Amino acid sequence: KEEKDVVDGKLARLLKSSKDLEDIIESQRPENVKEGVGYNAVPPPAADLY
């Protein structure tokens, strides 16, 4: 039983650390980058303007 408590504690800390890390990464992502779409605010270069 004591071993299970140790494992549960480690798992809880791991999950909290993972969530904290995701929050840090999310806070550093620019607002203009759309989630999961591969789109950003920079338009493509204009073609055939010569």
mmCIF entry with sequence, helices, sheets and N, C-alpha, C, O atoms, coordinates in Angstrom:
data_MODEL
# 
_entry.id   MODEL 
# 
_entity.id                         1 
_entity.type                       polymer 
_entity.pdbx_number_of_molecules   1 
# 
_entity_poly.entity_id                      1 
_entity_poly.type                           'polypeptide(L)' 
_entity_poly.nstd_linkage                   no 
_entity_poly.nstd_monomer                   no 
_entity_poly.pdbx_seq_one_letter_code       KEEKDVVDGKLARLLKSSKDLEDIIESQRPENVKEGVGYNAVPPPAADLY 
_entity_poly.pdbx_seq_one_letter_code_can   KEEKDVVDGKLARLLKSSKDLEDIIESQRPENVKEGVGYNAVPPPAADLY 
_entity_poly.pdbx_strand_id                 A 
# 
loop_
_entity_poly_seq.entity_id 
_entity_poly_seq.num 
_entity_poly_seq.mon_id 
_entity_poly_seq.hetero 
1 1  LYS n 
1 2  GLU n 
1 3  GLU n 
1 4  LYS n 
1 5  ASP n 
1 6  VAL n 
1 7  VAL n 
1 8  ASP n 
1 9  GLY n 
1 10 LYS n 
1 11 LEU n 
1 12 ALA n 
1 13 ARG n 
1 14 LEU n 
1 15 LEU n 
1 16 LYS n 
1 17 SER n 
1 18 SER n 
1 19 LYS n 
1 20 ASP n 
1 21 LEU n 
1 22 GLU n 
1 23 ASP n 
1 24 ILE n 
1 25 ILE n 
1 26 GLU n 
1 27 SER n 
1 28 GLN n 
1 29 ARG n 
1 30 PRO n 
1 31 GLU n 
1 32 ASN n 
1 33 VAL n 
1 34 LYS n 
1 35 GLU n 
1 36 GLY n 
1 37 VAL n 
1 38 GLY n 
1 39 TYR n 
1 40 ASN n 
1 41 ALA n 
1 42 VAL n 
1 43 PRO n 
1 44 PRO n 
1 45 PRO n 
1 46 ALA n 
1 47 ALA n 
1 48 ASP n 
1 49 LEU n 
1 50 TYR n 
# 
_struct_asym.id          A 
_struct_asym.entity_id   1 
# 
_struct_conf.conf_type_id            HELX_P 
_struct_conf.id                      HELX_P1 
_struct_conf.pdbx_PDB_helix_id       AA1 
_struct_conf.beg_label_comp_id       GLU 
_struct_conf.beg_label_asym_id       A 
_struct_conf.beg_label_seq_id        2 
_struct_conf.pdbx_beg_PDB_ins_code   ? 
_struct_conf.end_label_comp_id       GLN 
_struct_conf.end_label_asym_id       A 
_struct_conf.end_label_seq_id        28 
_struct_conf.pdbx_end_PDB_ins_code   ? 
_struct_conf.beg_auth_comp_id        GLU 
_struct_conf.beg_auth_asym_id        A 
_struct_conf.beg_auth_seq_id         2 
_struct_conf.end_auth_comp_id        GLN 
_struct_conf.end_auth_asym_id        A 
_struct_conf.end_auth_seq_id         28 
_struct_conf.pdbx_PDB_helix_class    1 
_struct_conf.details                 ? 
_struct_conf.pdbx_PDB_helix_length   27 
# 
_struct_conf_type.id          HELX_P 
_struct_conf_type.criteria    ? 
_struct_conf_type.reference   ? 
# 
loop_
_atom_site.group_PDB 
_atom_site.id 
_atom_site.type_symbol 
_atom_site.label_atom_id 
_atom_site.label_alt_id 
_atom_site.label_comp_id 
_atom_site.label_asym_id 
_atom_site.label_entity_id 
_atom_site.label_seq_id 
_atom_site.pdbx_PDB_ins_code 
_atom_site.Cartn_x 
_atom_site.Cartn_y 
_atom_site.Cartn_z 
_atom_site.occupancy 
_atom_site.B_iso_or_equiv 
_atom_site.pdbx_formal_charge 
_atom_site.auth_seq_id 
_atom_site.auth_comp_id 
_atom_site.auth_asym_id 
_atom_site.auth_atom_id 
_atom_site.pdbx_PDB_model_num 
ATOM 1   N N  . LYS A 1 1  ? 0.829  -1.198 0.000   1.00 0.00 ? 1  LYS A N  1 
ATOM 2   C CA . LYS A 1 1  ? 0.000  0.000  0.000   1.00 0.00 ? 1  LYS A CA 1 
ATOM 3   C C  . LYS A 1 1  ? 0.869  1.256  0.000   1.00 0.00 ? 1  LYS A C  1 
ATOM 4   O O  . LYS A 1 1  ? 0.568  2.216  -0.710  1.00 0.00 ? 1  LYS A O  1 
ATOM 5   N N  . GLU A 1 2  ? 1.932  1.258  0.780   1.00 0.00 ? 2  GLU A N  1 
ATOM 6   C CA . GLU A 1 2  ? 2.796  2.438  0.834   1.00 0.00 ? 2  GLU A CA 1 
ATOM 7   C C  . GLU A 1 2  ? 3.420  2.715  -0.536  1.00 0.00 ? 2  GLU A C  1 
ATOM 8   O O  . GLU A 1 2  ? 3.550  3.869  -0.946  1.00 0.00 ? 2  GLU A O  1 
ATOM 9   N N  . GLU A 1 3  ? 3.805  1.647  -1.237  1.00 0.00 ? 3  GLU A N  1 
ATOM 10  C CA . GLU A 1 3  ? 4.391  1.813  -2.574  1.00 0.00 ? 3  GLU A CA 1 
ATOM 11  C C  . GLU A 1 3  ? 3.380  2.449  -3.529  1.00 0.00 ? 3  GLU A C  1 
ATOM 12  O O  . GLU A 1 3  ? 3.744  3.286  -4.355  1.00 0.00 ? 3  GLU A O  1 
ATOM 13  N N  . LYS A 1 4  ? 2.116  2.052  -3.413  1.00 0.00 ? 4  LYS A N  1 
ATOM 14  C CA . LYS A 1 4  ? 1.071  2.629  -4.262  1.00 0.00 ? 4  LYS A CA 1 
ATOM 15  C C  . LYS A 1 4  ? 0.929  4.130  -3.986  1.00 0.00 ? 4  LYS A C  1 
ATOM 16  O O  . LYS A 1 4  ? 0.766  4.923  -4.913  1.00 0.00 ? 4  LYS A O  1 
ATOM 17  N N  . ASP A 1 5  ? 0.991  4.510  -2.713  1.00 0.00 ? 5  ASP A N  1 
ATOM 18  C CA . ASP A 1 5  ? 0.900  5.927  -2.364  1.00 0.00 ? 5  ASP A CA 1 
ATOM 19  C C  . ASP A 1 5  ? 2.058  6.713  -2.972  1.00 0.00 ? 5  ASP A C  1 
ATOM 20  O O  . ASP A 1 5  ? 1.869  7.829  -3.455  1.00 0.00 ? 5  ASP A O  1 
ATOM 21  N N  . VAL A 1 6  ? 3.253  6.132  -2.948  1.00 0.00 ? 6  VAL A N  1 
ATOM 22  C CA . VAL A 1 6  ? 4.428  6.791  -3.526  1.00 0.00 ? 6  VAL A CA 1 
ATOM 23  C C  . VAL A 1 6  ? 4.226  6.979  -5.025  1.00 0.00 ? 6  VAL A C  1 
ATOM 24  O O  . VAL A 1 6  ? 4.485  8.053  -5.567  1.00 0.00 ? 6  VAL A O  1 
ATOM 25  N N  . VAL A 1 7  ? 3.759  5.917  -5.692  1.00 0.00 ? 7  VAL A N  1 
ATOM 26  C CA . VAL A 1 7  ? 3.533  5.988  -7.139  1.00 0.00 ? 7  VAL A CA 1 
ATOM 27  C C  . VAL A 1 7  ? 2.446  7.016  -7.454  1.00 0.00 ? 7  VAL A C  1 
ATOM 28  O O  . VAL A 1 7  ? 2.583  7.795  -8.397  1.00 0.00 ? 7  VAL A O  1 
ATOM 29  N N  . ASP A 1 8  ? 1.371  7.020  -6.670  1.00 0.00 ? 8  ASP A N  1 
ATOM 30  C CA . ASP A 1 8  ? 0.296  7.994  -6.887  1.00 0.00 ? 8  ASP A CA 1 
ATOM 31  C C  . ASP A 1 8  ? 0.811  9.424  -6.725  1.00 0.00 ? 8  ASP A C  1 
ATOM 32  O O  . ASP A 1 8  ? 0.438  10.316 -7.487  1.00 0.00 ? 8  ASP A O  1 
ATOM 33  N N  . GLY A 1 9  ? 1.665  9.633  -5.733  1.00 0.00 ? 9  GLY A N  1 
ATOM 34  C CA . GLY A 1 9  ? 2.230  10.965 -5.520  1.00 0.00 ? 9  GLY A CA 1 
ATOM 35  C C  . GLY A 1 9  ? 3.106  11.399 -6.678  1.00 0.00 ? 9  GLY A C  1 
ATOM 36  O O  . GLY A 1 9  ? 3.052  12.548 -7.116  1.00 0.00 ? 9  GLY A O  1 
ATOM 37  N N  . LYS A 1 10 ? 3.921  10.463 -7.176  1.00 0.00 ? 10 LYS A N  1 
ATOM 38  C CA . LYS A 1 10 ? 4.783  10.781 -8.319  1.00 0.00 ? 10 LYS A CA 1 
ATOM 39  C C  . LYS A 1 10 ? 3.946  11.093 -9.551  1.00 0.00 ? 10 LYS A C  1 
ATOM 40  O O  . LYS A 1 10 ? 4.250  12.025 -10.296 1.00 0.00 ? 10 LYS A O  1 
ATOM 41  N N  . LEU A 1 11 ? 2.893  10.313 -9.761  1.00 0.00 ? 11 LEU A N  1 
ATOM 42  C CA . LEU A 1 11 ? 2.022  10.537 -10.914 1.00 0.00 ? 11 LEU A CA 1 
ATOM 43  C C  . LEU A 1 11 ? 1.338  11.902 -10.816 1.00 0.00 ? 11 LEU A C  1 
ATOM 44  O O  . LEU A 1 11 ? 1.246  12.624 -11.808 1.00 0.00 ? 11 LEU A O  1 
ATOM 45  N N  . ALA A 1 12 ? 0.866  12.249 -9.635  1.00 0.00 ? 12 ALA A N  1 
ATOM 46  C CA . ALA A 1 12 ? 0.206  13.538 -9.446  1.00 0.00 ? 12 ALA A CA 1 
ATOM 47  C C  . ALA A 1 12 ? 1.173  14.684 -9.731  1.00 0.00 ? 12 ALA A C  1 
ATOM 48  O O  . ALA A 1 12 ? 0.801  15.663 -10.378 1.00 0.00 ? 12 ALA A O  1 
ATOM 49  N N  . ARG A 1 13 ? 2.416  14.566 -9.250  1.00 0.00 ? 13 ARG A N  1 
ATOM 50  C CA . ARG A 1 13 ? 3.406  15.617 -9.511  1.00 0.00 ? 13 ARG A CA 1 
ATOM 51  C C  . ARG A 1 13 ? 3.741  15.697 -10.993 1.00 0.00 ? 13 ARG A C  1 
ATOM 52  O O  . ARG A 1 13 ? 3.906  16.789 -11.537 1.00 0.00 ? 13 ARG A O  1 
ATOM 53  N N  . LEU A 1 14 ? 3.843  14.540 -11.649 1.00 0.00 ? 14 LEU A N  1 
ATOM 54  C CA . LEU A 1 14 ? 4.141  14.515 -13.079 1.00 0.00 ? 14 LEU A CA 1 
ATOM 55  C C  . LEU A 1 14 ? 3.029  15.201 -13.874 1.00 0.00 ? 14 LEU A C  1 
ATOM 56  O O  . LEU A 1 14 ? 3.302  15.999 -14.771 1.00 0.00 ? 14 LEU A O  1 
ATOM 57  N N  . LEU A 1 15 ? 1.792  14.889 -13.544 1.00 0.00 ? 15 LEU A N  1 
ATOM 58  C CA . LEU A 1 15 ? 0.664  15.494 -14.264 1.00 0.00 ? 15 LEU A CA 1 
ATOM 59  C C  . LEU A 1 15 ? 0.621  17.005 -14.040 1.00 0.00 ? 15 LEU A C  1 
ATOM 60  O O  . LEU A 1 15 ? 0.348  17.763 -14.970 1.00 0.00 ? 15 LEU A O  1 
ATOM 61  N N  . LYS A 1 16 ? 0.891  17.444 -12.802 1.00 0.00 ? 16 LYS A N  1 
ATOM 62  C CA . LYS A 1 16 ? 0.894  18.883 -12.522 1.00 0.00 ? 16 LYS A CA 1 
ATOM 63  C C  . LYS A 1 16 ? 2.035  19.569 -13.270 1.00 0.00 ? 16 LYS A C  1 
ATOM 64  O O  . LYS A 1 16 ? 1.850  20.649 -13.831 1.00 0.00 ? 16 LYS A O  1 
ATOM 65  N N  . SER A 1 17 ? 3.211  18.946 -13.279 1.00 0.00 ? 17 SER A N  1 
ATOM 66  C CA . SER A 1 17 ? 4.349  19.519 -13.997 1.00 0.00 ? 17 SER A CA 1 
ATOM 67  C C  . SER A 1 17 ? 4.055  19.617 -15.486 1.00 0.00 ? 17 SER A C  1 
ATOM 68  O O  . SER A 1 17 ? 4.393  20.610 -16.129 1.00 0.00 ? 17 SER A O  1 
ATOM 69  N N  . SER A 1 18 ? 3.427  18.586 -16.028 1.00 0.00 ? 18 SER A N  1 
ATOM 70  C CA . SER A 1 18 ? 3.082  18.578 -17.445 1.00 0.00 ? 18 SER A CA 1 
ATOM 71  C C  . SER A 1 18 ? 2.115  19.718 -17.761 1.00 0.00 ? 18 SER A C  1 
ATOM 72  O O  . SER A 1 18 ? 2.276  20.412 -18.765 1.00 0.00 ? 18 SER A O  1 
ATOM 73  N N  . LYS A 1 19 ? 1.115  19.909 -16.908 1.00 0.00 ? 19 LYS A N  1 
ATOM 74  C CA . LYS A 1 19 ? 0.136  20.984 -17.106 1.00 0.00 ? 19 LYS A CA 1 
ATOM 75  C C  . LYS A 1 19 ? 0.818  22.342 -17.002 1.00 0.00 ? 19 LYS A C  1 
ATOM 76  O O  . LYS A 1 19 ? 0.560  23.232 -17.812 1.00 0.00 ? 19 LYS A O  1 
ATOM 77  N N  . ASP A 1 20 ? 1.691  22.504 -16.004 1.00 0.00 ? 20 ASP A N  1 
ATOM 78  C CA . ASP A 1 20 ? 2.413  23.768 -15.846 1.00 0.00 ? 20 ASP A CA 1 
ATOM 79  C C  . ASP A 1 20 ? 3.258  24.064 -17.081 1.00 0.00 ? 20 ASP A C  1 
ATOM 80  O O  . ASP A 1 20 ? 3.299  25.202 -17.548 1.00 0.00 ? 20 ASP A O  1 
ATOM 81  N N  . LEU A 1 21 ? 3.934  23.043 -17.610 1.00 0.00 ? 21 LEU A N  1 
ATOM 82  C CA . LEU A 1 21 ? 4.770  23.219 -18.793 1.00 0.00 ? 21 LEU A CA 1 
ATOM 83  C C  . LEU A 1 21 ? 3.926  23.620 -20.002 1.00 0.00 ? 21 LEU A C  1 
ATOM 84  O O  . LEU A 1 21 ? 4.314  24.500 -20.770 1.00 0.00 ? 21 LEU A O  1 
ATOM 85  N N  . GLU A 1 22 ? 2.780  22.978 -20.169 1.00 0.00 ? 22 GLU A N  1 
ATOM 86  C CA . GLU A 1 22 ? 1.886  23.345 -21.271 1.00 0.00 ? 22 GLU A CA 1 
ATOM 87  C C  . GLU A 1 22 ? 1.437  24.798 -21.140 1.00 0.00 ? 22 GLU A C  1 
ATOM 88  O O  . GLU A 1 22 ? 1.371  25.521 -22.134 1.00 0.00 ? 22 GLU A O  1 
ATOM 89  N N  . ASP A 1 23 ? 1.129  25.223 -19.920 1.00 0.00 ? 23 ASP A N  1 
ATOM 90  C CA . ASP A 1 23 ? 0.708  26.613 -19.694 1.00 0.00 ? 23 ASP A CA 1 
ATOM 91  C C  . ASP A 1 23 ? 1.828  27.587 -20.048 1.00 0.00 ? 23 ASP A C  1 
ATOM 92  O O  . ASP A 1 23 ? 1.570  28.634 -20.642 1.00 0.00 ? 23 ASP A O  1 
ATOM 93  N N  . ILE A 1 24 ? 3.069  27.254 -19.690 1.00 0.00 ? 24 ILE A N  1 
ATOM 94  C CA . ILE A 1 24 ? 4.210  28.120 -20.005 1.00 0.00 ? 24 ILE A CA 1 
ATOM 95  C C  . ILE A 1 24 ? 4.384  28.231 -21.516 1.00 0.00 ? 24 ILE A C  1 
ATOM 96  O O  . ILE A 1 24 ? 4.559  29.326 -22.050 1.00 0.00 ? 24 ILE A O  1 
ATOM 97  N N  . ILE A 1 25 ? 4.334  27.088 -22.198 1.00 0.00 ? 25 ILE A N  1 
ATOM 98  C CA . ILE A 1 25 ? 4.494  27.097 -23.655 1.00 0.00 ? 25 ILE A CA 1 
ATOM 99  C C  . ILE A 1 25 ? 3.367  27.902 -24.300 1.00 0.00 ? 25 ILE A C  1 
ATOM 100 O O  . ILE A 1 25 ? 3.611  28.704 -25.202 1.00 0.00 ? 25 ILE A O  1 
ATOM 101 N N  . GLU A 1 26 ? 2.149  27.693 -23.846 1.00 0.00 ? 26 GLU A N  1 
ATOM 102 C CA . GLU A 1 26 ? 0.995  28.407 -24.404 1.00 0.00 ? 26 GLU A CA 1 
ATOM 103 C C  . GLU A 1 26 ? 1.139  29.912 -24.185 1.00 0.00 ? 26 GLU A C  1 
ATOM 104 O O  . GLU A 1 26 ? 0.776  30.698 -25.060 1.00 0.00 ? 26 GLU A O  1 
ATOM 105 N N  . SER A 1 27 ? 1.664  30.321 -23.028 1.00 0.00 ? 27 SER A N  1 
ATOM 106 C CA . SER A 1 27 ? 1.790  31.748 -22.744 1.00 0.00 ? 27 SER A CA 1 
ATOM 107 C C  . SER A 1 27 ? 2.843  32.408 -23.634 1.00 0.00 ? 27 SER A C  1 
ATOM 108 O O  . SER A 1 27 ? 2.817  33.624 -23.821 1.00 0.00 ? 27 SER A O  1 
ATOM 109 N N  . GLN A 1 28 ? 3.772  31.616 -24.187 1.00 0.00 ? 28 GLN A N  1 
ATOM 110 C CA . GLN A 1 28 ? 4.812  32.177 -25.039 1.00 0.00 ? 28 GLN A CA 1 
ATOM 111 C C  . GLN A 1 28 ? 4.435  32.156 -26.517 1.00 0.00 ? 28 GLN A C  1 
ATOM 112 O O  . GLN A 1 28 ? 5.146  32.734 -27.340 1.00 0.00 ? 28 GLN A O  1 
ATOM 113 N N  . ARG A 1 29 ? 3.330  31.502 -26.868 1.00 0.00 ? 29 ARG A N  1 
ATOM 114 C CA . ARG A 1 29 ? 2.909  31.415 -28.263 1.00 0.00 ? 29 ARG A CA 1 
ATOM 115 C C  . ARG A 1 29 ? 2.298  32.759 -28.670 1.00 0.00 ? 29 ARG A C  1 
ATOM 116 O O  . ARG A 1 29 ? 1.457  33.295 -27.949 1.00 0.00 ? 29 ARG A O  1 
ATOM 117 N N  . PRO A 1 30 ? 2.709  33.305 -29.809 1.00 0.00 ? 30 PRO A N  1 
ATOM 118 C CA . PRO A 1 30 ? 2.135  34.576 -30.256 1.00 0.00 ? 30 PRO A CA 1 
ATOM 119 C C  . PRO A 1 30 ? 0.625  34.457 -30.463 1.00 0.00 ? 30 PRO A C  1 
ATOM 120 O O  . PRO A 1 30 ? 0.129  33.412 -30.884 1.00 0.00 ? 30 PRO A O  1 
ATOM 121 N N  . GLU A 1 31 ? -0.091 35.526 -30.164 1.00 0.00 ? 31 GLU A N  1 
ATOM 122 C CA . GLU A 1 31 ? -1.547 35.509 -30.278 1.00 0.00 ? 31 GLU A CA 1 
ATOM 123 C C  . GLU A 1 31 ? -2.015 35.316 -31.716 1.00 0.00 ? 31 GLU A C  1 
ATOM 124 O O  . GLU A 1 31 ? -3.091 34.767 -31.950 1.00 0.00 ? 31 GLU A O  1 
ATOM 125 N N  . ASN A 1 32 ? -1.204 35.769 -32.692 1.00 0.00 ? 32 ASN A N  1 
ATOM 126 C CA . ASN A 1 32 ? -1.659 35.731 -34.077 1.00 0.00 ? 32 ASN A CA 1 
ATOM 127 C C  . ASN A 1 32 ? -1.438 34.378 -34.741 1.00 0.00 ? 32 ASN A C  1 
ATOM 128 O O  . ASN A 1 32 ? -1.774 34.210 -35.914 1.00 0.00 ? 32 ASN A O  1 
ATOM 129 N N  . VAL A 1 33 ? -0.890 33.425 -34.028 1.00 0.00 ? 33 VAL A N  1 
ATOM 130 C CA . VAL A 1 33 ? -0.705 32.085 -34.594 1.00 0.00 ? 33 VAL A CA 1 
ATOM 131 C C  . VAL A 1 33 ? -1.928 31.257 -34.228 1.00 0.00 ? 33 VAL A C  1 
ATOM 132 O O  . VAL A 1 33 ? -2.224 31.054 -33.051 1.00 0.00 ? 33 VAL A O  1 
ATOM 133 N N  . LYS A 1 34 ? -2.621 30.791 -35.229 1.00 0.00 ? 34 LYS A N  1 
ATOM 134 C CA . LYS A 1 34 ? -3.828 30.009 -34.990 1.00 0.00 ? 34 LYS A CA 1 
ATOM 135 C C  . LYS A 1 34 ? -3.441 28.595 -34.559 1.00 0.00 ? 34 LYS A C  1 
ATOM 136 O O  . LYS A 1 34 ? -2.501 28.009 -35.096 1.00 0.00 ? 34 LYS A O  1 
ATOM 137 N N  . GLU A 1 35 ? -4.156 28.066 -33.608 1.00 0.00 ? 35 GLU A N  1 
ATOM 138 C CA . GLU A 1 35 ? -3.846 26.752 -33.043 1.00 0.00 ? 35 GLU A CA 1 
ATOM 139 C C  . GLU A 1 35 ? -4.058 25.641 -34.064 1.00 0.00 ? 35 GLU A C  1 
ATOM 140 O O  . GLU A 1 35 ? -5.166 25.454 -34.568 1.00 0.00 ? 35 GLU A O  1 
ATOM 141 N N  . GLY A 1 36 ? -2.996 24.907 -34.365 1.00 0.00 ? 36 GLY A N  1 
ATOM 142 C CA . GLY A 1 36 ? -3.116 23.699 -35.157 1.00 0.00 ? 36 GLY A CA 1 
ATOM 143 C C  . GLY A 1 36 ? -3.452 23.884 -36.619 1.00 0.00 ? 36 GLY A C  1 
ATOM 144 O O  . GLY A 1 36 ? -3.756 22.903 -37.298 1.00 0.00 ? 36 GLY A O  1 
ATOM 145 N N  . VAL A 1 37 ? -3.410 25.107 -37.135 1.00 0.00 ? 37 VAL A N  1 
ATOM 146 C CA . VAL A 1 37 ? -3.806 25.329 -38.524 1.00 0.00 ? 37 VAL A CA 1 
ATOM 147 C C  . VAL A 1 37 ? -2.582 25.554 -39.404 1.00 0.00 ? 37 VAL A C  1 
ATOM 148 O O  . VAL A 1 37 ? -2.667 25.396 -40.622 1.00 0.00 ? 37 VAL A O  1 
ATOM 149 N N  . GLY A 1 38 ? -1.456 25.915 -38.820 1.00 0.00 ? 38 GLY A N  1 
ATOM 150 C CA . GLY A 1 38 ? -0.266 26.195 -39.605 1.00 0.00 ? 38 GLY A CA 1 
ATOM 151 C C  . GLY A 1 38 ? -0.351 27.548 -40.280 1.00 0.00 ? 38 GLY A C  1 
ATOM 152 O O  . GLY A 1 38 ? 0.338  27.786 -41.272 1.00 0.00 ? 38 GLY A O  1 
ATOM 153 N N  . TYR A 1 39 ? -1.175 28.433 -39.767 1.00 0.00 ? 39 TYR A N  1 
ATOM 154 C CA . TYR A 1 39 ? -1.379 29.755 -40.355 1.00 0.00 ? 39 TYR A CA 1 
ATOM 155 C C  . TYR A 1 39 ? -0.783 30.791 -39.417 1.00 0.00 ? 39 TYR A C  1 
ATOM 156 O O  . TYR A 1 39 ? -0.914 30.696 -38.197 1.00 0.00 ? 39 TYR A O  1 
ATOM 157 N N  . ASN A 1 40 ? -0.125 31.786 -40.008 1.00 0.00 ? 40 ASN A N  1 
ATOM 158 C CA . ASN A 1 40 ? 0.274  32.920 -39.180 1.00 0.00 ? 40 ASN A CA 1 
ATOM 159 C C  . ASN A 1 40 ? -0.071 34.213 -39.912 1.00 0.00 ? 40 ASN A C  1 
ATOM 160 O O  . ASN A 1 40 ? -0.596 34.176 -41.024 1.00 0.00 ? 40 ASN A O  1 
ATOM 161 N N  . ALA A 1 41 ? 0.216  35.336 -39.304 1.00 0.00 ? 41 ALA A N  1 
ATOM 162 C CA . ALA A 1 41 ? -0.252 36.616 -39.812 1.00 0.00 ? 41 ALA A CA 1 
ATOM 163 C C  . ALA A 1 41 ? 0.559  37.126 -40.999 1.00 0.00 ? 41 ALA A C  1 
ATOM 164 O O  . ALA A 1 41 ? 0.228  38.177 -41.548 1.00 0.00 ? 41 ALA A O  1 
ATOM 165 N N  . VAL A 1 42 ? 1.603  36.422 -41.410 1.00 0.00 ? 42 VAL A N  1 
ATOM 166 C CA . VAL A 1 42 ? 2.425  36.880 -42.527 1.00 0.00 ? 42 VAL A CA 1 
ATOM 167 C C  . VAL A 1 42 ? 1.814  36.373 -43.831 1.00 0.00 ? 42 VAL A C  1 
ATOM 168 O O  . VAL A 1 42 ? 1.687  35.163 -44.022 1.00 0.00 ? 42 VAL A O  1 
ATOM 169 N N  . PRO A 1 43 ? 1.436  37.279 -44.727 1.00 0.00 ? 43 PRO A N  1 
ATOM 170 C CA . PRO A 1 43 ? 0.834  36.832 -45.990 1.00 0.00 ? 43 PRO A CA 1 
ATOM 171 C C  . PRO A 1 43 ? 1.881  36.178 -46.891 1.00 0.00 ? 43 PRO A C  1 
ATOM 172 O O  . PRO A 1 43 ? 3.077  36.412 -46.715 1.00 0.00 ? 43 PRO A O  1 
ATOM 173 N N  . PRO A 1 44 ? 1.449  35.368 -47.845 1.00 0.00 ? 44 PRO A N  1 
ATOM 174 C CA . PRO A 1 44 ? 2.408  34.767 -48.770 1.00 0.00 ? 44 PRO A CA 1 
ATOM 175 C C  . PRO A 1 44 ? 3.011  35.838 -49.671 1.00 0.00 ? 44 PRO A C  1 
ATOM 176 O O  . PRO A 1 44 ? 2.397  36.887 -49.862 1.00 0.00 ? 44 PRO A O  1 
ATOM 177 N N  . PRO A 1 45 ? 4.190  35.605 -50.228 1.00 0.00 ? 45 PRO A N  1 
ATOM 178 C CA . PRO A 1 45 ? 4.781  36.610 -51.118 1.00 0.00 ? 45 PRO A CA 1 
ATOM 179 C C  . PRO A 1 45 ? 3.932  36.770 -52.385 1.00 0.00 ? 45 PRO A C  1 
ATOM 180 O O  . PRO A 1 45 ? 3.356  35.809 -52.894 1.00 0.00 ? 45 PRO A O  1 
ATOM 181 N N  . ALA A 1 46 ? 3.873  37.994 -52.871 1.00 0.00 ? 46 ALA A N  1 
ATOM 182 C CA . ALA A 1 46 ? 3.107  38.254 -54.091 1.00 0.00 ? 46 ALA A CA 1 
ATOM 183 C C  . ALA A 1 46 ? 3.818  37.604 -55.276 1.00 0.00 ? 46 ALA A C  1 
ATOM 184 O O  . ALA A 1 46 ? 5.042  37.672 -55.385 1.00 0.00 ? 46 ALA A O  1 
ATOM 185 N N  . ALA A 1 47 ? 3.056  36.980 -56.152 1.00 0.00 ? 47 ALA A N  1 
ATOM 186 C CA . ALA A 1 47 ? 3.638  36.269 -57.291 1.00 0.00 ? 47 ALA A CA 1 
ATOM 187 C C  . ALA A 1 47 ? 3.571  37.134 -58.553 1.00 0.00 ? 47 ALA A C  1 
ATOM 188 O O  . ALA A 1 47 ? 2.632  37.908 -58.740 1.00 0.00 ? 47 ALA A O  1 
ATOM 189 N N  . ASP A 1 48 ? 4.569  36.990 -59.401 1.00 0.00 ? 48 ASP A N  1 
ATOM 190 C CA . ASP A 1 48 ? 4.580  37.607 -60.741 1.00 0.00 ? 48 ASP A CA 1 
ATOM 191 C C  . ASP A 1 48 ? 4.406  39.125 -60.704 1.00 0.00 ? 48 ASP A C  1 
ATOM 192 O O  . ASP A 1 48 ? 3.595  39.674 -61.449 1.00 0.00 ? 48 ASP A O  1 
ATOM 193 N N  . LEU A 1 49 ? 5.155  39.795 -59.851 1.00 0.00 ? 49 LEU A N  1 
ATOM 194 C CA . LEU A 1 49 ? 5.058  41.251 -59.799 1.00 0.00 ? 49 LEU A CA 1 
ATOM 195 C C  . LEU A 1 49 ? 6.232  41.909 -60.516 1.00 0.00 ? 49 LEU A C  1 
ATOM 196 O O  . LEU A 1 49 ? 6.581  43.043 -60.185 1.00 0.00 ? 49 LEU A O  1 
ATOM 197 N N  . TYR A 1 50 ? 6.847  41.246 -61.473 1.00 0.00 ? 50 TYR A N  1 
ATOM 198 C CA . TYR A 1 50 ? 7.989  41.828 -62.166 1.00 0.00 ? 50 TYR A CA 1 
ATOM 199 C C  . TYR A 1 50 ? 7.651  42.115 -63.607 1.00 0.00 ? 50 TYR A C  1 
ATOM 200 O O  . TYR A 1 50 ? 8.496  42.611 -64.352 1.00 0.00 ? 50 TYR A O  1 
# 
